[in-house]
């Protein structure tokens, strides 16, 4: 049981930090005005931490269903996307705020893809060592 809770905490913290870093990177690359968008990475961090707490509670309640890192990452992703919708990030439109919202949604899928690739690489390494 401790291993599942530790894995889930690591996965959720990793995904939260990656969401923060990628949102800050998006702001720097896209050259959005700092006065309007400067504090958004911290909003993303707070939203990710709330999502992490909700996902961690879900894993604690249904711990038999969440054995793999990929399932935990998908759970985090679903809760994170729902929270983005509830907070009001609307990706449809042509103004700067909607473009930033669209980039946040793309950002979240990039984070899920990175976690998936790490999990795939880790499982290949572990399977390679267990065959020897």
ABEGO torsion letter per residue (X at the ends): XAAAAAAAAAAAAAAAAAAAAAAAAAAAAAGBBAAAAAAAAAAAAAAAAAAAAAAAAAAAABAAABABAAAAAAAAAAAAAAAAAAAGBBABEABAAAAAAAAAAAAAAAAAAAAAAAAAAAAAAAAAAAAX
